[in-house]
Amino acid sequence: MFCKTEHDFKKITNVSYGTIKKLNKYLTLLNKWQLKFNLVSHKSLNNIWNRHFLDSFQILKYIGKNKKILDFGSGAGFPGMICGICSSNDVCLVDSNKKKILFLNEIKKKLNLNNVFIYHARIENLSFKNKFEVICARAVTSVENLMDFTIAFSNASTKFIFLKGKSAHKEISLSQKNWFFNLKCEKSITSNEGKILIFKNLKKK
C-alpha cells in the first residue's frame, strides 16, 4: 500500500477532514523547522504521507480506544504525535533531544492537542504515577534495549508495539536470550521490509 498525498491518506484511513487539516499544518511546521534543525531525513520529507504519517497511523488498529500510551524516543513525533492527532488516546511523548522537544511543543500548541503530553528527559530519569496500557517506539534502538528501557512503565497487561525493519527477526532472537514474552508480528502496510512487533506478557528471565 502506498500513500503519496493527503487524499491517499484520507482514503486509506478514513480520518476526518479536520484531522487532515491538522496533519497538513503539522507538515507545514515540519518543513519550516527542518530548515533549522535536522528533525527527519531530508529524503523522507518527499514521502511524508507514507513514510511517517501512515507508518505511524497504522499501529492504532492494534492499540484501540481510550488508552494511555507512552511513545519512547518520539523524535519529530512518530508514531506518538500522529496517534495523538488521529485518535482520542492520551499519548505521552518522551525524548532527550531539546530541539525536537521544542518542535513537539510547537505542534501541540498550534494543533491544540489536549490529549498529548510532552516530556524532555532521558527515559531512565522519568517516573509516572500510573503505568501505561501501551508502550510504542519507532527507529530508536534495538528490541532488547527497548524492553530494558520501558519495562518499568508497564504492568502485566501492557502491550508493547515496536516498528521495525529488516533486522526485526534478528533482534527478536537476541531478545529471547533474556526475556520471556508473547509476540505477534504483523506486516507493515508502508514497507515490504517493515514489521510491527506486538509484545505482551513481557518478563525478564
C-alpha positions, 0 to 999 in steps of 0.5 A: 500500500502506498500513500503519496498525498493527503487524499491517499491518506484520507482514503486509506484511513478514513480520518476526518477532514479536520484531522487532515487539516491538522496533519497538513499544518503539522507538515507545514511546521515540519518543513519550516523547522527542518530548515533549522534543525535536522528533525527527519531525513531530508529524503523522507520529507518527499514521502511524508504521507507514507513514510511517517504519517501512515507508518505511524497511523497504522499501529492504532488498529492494534492499540484501540480506544481510550488508552494511555500510551507512552511513545519512547524516543518520539523524535519529530513525533512518530508514531506518538504525535500522529496517534495523538492527532488521529485518535482520542488516546492520551499519548505521552511523548518522551525524548532527550533531544531539546530541539525536537522537544521544542518542535513537539511543543510547537505542534501541540500548541498550534494543533491544540492537542489536549490529549498529548503530553510532552516530556524532555528527559532521558527515559531512565530519569522519568517516573509516572504515577500510573503505568501505561496500557501501551508502550510504542517506539519507532527507529530508536534502538534495538528490541532488547534495549527497548524492553530494558528501557520501558519495562518499568512503565508497564504492568502485566497487561501492557502491550508493547508495539515496536516498528521495525525493519529488516533486522526485526527477526534478528533482534527478536532472537537476541531478545529471547536470550533474556526475556520471556514474552508473547509476540505477534508480528504483523506486516507493515502496510508502508514497507515490504521490509517493515514489521510491527512487533506486538509484545505482551506478557513481557518478563525478564528471565 
